[in-house]
Amino acid sequence: MAVSDKEQVMNLLKTSKGQIEGIIKMIDEDRYCVDVSKQILSVQALIKKANLKIIDQHIKSCVKQAFTEGHGDEKVDEVMELINKYAK
């Protein structure tokens, strides 16, 4: 993974971690359920974005390389498995 992509994913995950810590605090403080839920949705969106970036880089590097080496079908199967899990 390229350095800039790695930094972007790390920033998304670190932001998610901070938000999760905030959500835990909100629950401890008995904050309004809808507000807690909105924060959870926000974290889910960040994690989804990070995961898509990782999958994108996998396709652009590992899958591409596998095709040049003659075993791309294996990598396509891996990606399809991820997409199936993602869609659930």
PyMOL commands that set and color helices and strands:
alter all, ss='L'
color gray80, all
select helices_A, chain A and resi 3-28+33-68+72-87
alter helices_A, ss='H'
color red, helices_A
deselect
rebuild
show_as cartoon
